[in-house]
Amino acid sequence: MDVLWRPTADRIANSPLRAYLDWLEQREGKPFPDHDALWTWSVADLDRFWTSIADYFEVEFSAPWTRVRTADPMPGTQWFPGARLNWAQHALRRGADDATALICVREGDLAEREFTFGELRRSVAAAAGWLRRAGVRPGDRVAAYLPNTEHAVIACLATAAVGAVWACCSPDFGADGTIGRLAQLTPAVLIAADGYHWNGKEIDRGEVVARLRENLPGLRHFVHVPSLPDRPCPAGATPWDELLARPEPLSFEPVEFSDPLWVLFTSGTTGSPKGLVHGHGGITLEGLKWSGLYCGLRAGERMFAYTSTGWALWNMQLGALGQGAAITLYEGSPNCPAGAVWEVAARIRADVMLLGAAVVMASADTGVSPRTRHDLSRLRHVMVSGSALPADGYRWVAEHVSPELRIDSTSGGTDISGAFVGGNEYAPVQAGRIGGRLAGVDCAAWDESGQPVLDAVGDLVITQPMPSMPVRLWNDPDGVRYAESYFDTWPGVWRHGDWVTMHSDGSVSVHGRSDATLNRQGVRLGSGDFYDVLDGMAEIAESLVVGIDLPDNGYWLGLFVVPAPGHEVDDALKRKIVTTLRTRLTPRHVPDEILAAPAVPHTLSGKRLEVPVKNLLAGKDLTKAANLSSVDDPDALRWYAQFAAKRFR
């Protein structure tokens, strides 16, 4: 493999991961020479591992737990029964009053706004006091429709502080998609902005907010957040400033370990979005593990996660606050102007970045080389999520950002508000490979018979429970939908829905969603392998690969190509694609047809819509194949519906 980076002995010795391992050696009376030893022990003695995280990071339980977990198989496992705590208390306890907590940046604006931990604590205390006076009690829901600004962080922490349940949609969601999510929760309070900024434009969302107010049953209060200039506060609304006007003491409602903290929604592209309910305790432990051992954040450092409030990365980044580190809230497009995210990283002096693989590849397409324009010498670690980073993406970061960076592609996400696999301070960086399995995550690749496989493609499964797995799904009182979503194939074993390879050197490859499986001549092909190769071609802006079974027992593998500006999908490009796939992958990866397409449709968080397109080609009507309110470009999906009607019916 193409090794781009190896850790130095000094980097390992001075890392927060090594500090934890040194502490663990004293606690357990056994050596932990590296991360491999930690992972092996963590899954062999899951209970002691998670109690070590609670002890090392000094989790404050206001009531003690009676045991680490119950013996019930997944999804019935209960963690730390009897324990009481509050996630927001742990998020706000570390930073010194005068230390930076939030750095707020808007696209095109050269002036950052900074909030210290003292200011953040005072704002959260005031907002929590307003919520209590408004009658919000533990278990009530507070819904939000907010861009990535300080308002969302303050409101989320205040909601958690009173023991209420947080749920947020990004304002790039339309009215139908937002109502379909938030109306499920019957929120008591809606906190919404009148617009947001994107690609140099002000996007007015006043009409969407008005529809939300009309269509959220049981809504008692509406808080208006001004985002666009010269917009009056709507009638009957509480201005945001009123939430912060009255000083209050900072207090936190102790809740049960598994009491709901927030609800994250799945993409909902093929049906009603599932509401994943995460608990205070599981998110506290997962957030401390992830931010402390894998991000390696210390007090006073700075993390920049490029995300929207509708993506699980937004929730994950809040874990950095628990280490006393600052987070950067960027509102706008990642490439307005070209390379904007790297300019922001340099300006705010980021130590760690977290961004989607699609953002990395879009940065590469701009032609901007960040290292020639910006001082990124403080940046030590780039984490990539959303989808597996193609090998060319690794190489671009190493060449155009810094060869000294630890490039860390991770996989996990909304389901656990965390990661299953990723890098660590001991793992070398190999282009196109994820570093390995994370501590406390007993994951494997299984074949169709439920046997683990090595160096071969299999289903990603989790064979032991994790504290940050959803407590339940919303409106699923008997747990039927939860069990069907993750445990229908192998009872008691979480099937995640990704094709992966667990390599014998400990690294991991993610090949794409197993529900979008390409099965050619009895061989399963991962769509991610295609994109790994094709996304690096200058002639291609984006591509989508889909395979369907034909009525005559045949199989059709189609490749839709969106040409880059100045190029077209002509015979010369088709020949180059065929040669590239044949030589870099295998002859089986050569598609039956290569077709020009105007665009590739995505979820609102940027993932290609392989399954809905596959369903369209297989004969499903558009209304049954996809929920258009969850699609970034409905017209693009309509094009595929029209293609399917002409080609396969």
FENGIQUI-V215484 format. One record per run of one state. SS is the DSSP state (a for helix, b for strand, c for the rest). FROM is the first residue (numbers start at 1). TO is the last residue. Records with the same first field share a line. If there is no record, write none. Layout:
SS->FROM-TO, FROM-TO
//
This chain:
c->1-2, 6-8, 14-15, 29-34, 45-45, 57-62, 64-68, 70-78, 80-83, 86-86, 92-99, 107-112, 134-140, 146-149, 162-164, 170-174, 186-188, 194-194, 199-200, 205-205, 216-220, 226-237, 245-254, 257-259, 266-274, 295-301, 306-311, 324-325, 332-339, 348-351, 366-369, 374-380, 386-390, 401-405, 410-410, 414-417, 423-428, 431-433, 435-435, 438-442, 447-451, 453-456, 463-471, 474-479, 487-493, 503-507, 517-517, 521-522, 526-526, 535-539, 550-554, 564-570, 585-586, 590-592, 597-601, 604-607, 609-609, 618-621, 626-627, 632-633, 649-649
b->3-5, 63-63, 69-69, 79-79, 84-85, 100-106, 113-116, 141-145, 165-169, 189-193, 195-198, 201-204, 221-225, 238-239, 255-256, 260-265, 275-279, 302-305, 326-331, 352-356, 381-385, 406-409, 411-413, 418-422, 429-430, 434-434, 436-437, 443-446, 452-452, 457-462, 472-473, 494-502, 508-513, 518-520, 523-525, 540-549, 555-563, 593-596, 602-603, 608-608, 631-631
a->9-13, 16-28, 35-44, 46-56, 87-91, 117-133, 150-161, 175-185, 206-215, 240-244, 280-294, 312-323, 340-347, 357-365, 370-373, 391-400, 480-486, 514-516, 527-534, 571-584, 587-589, 610-617, 622-625, 628-630, 634-648
//
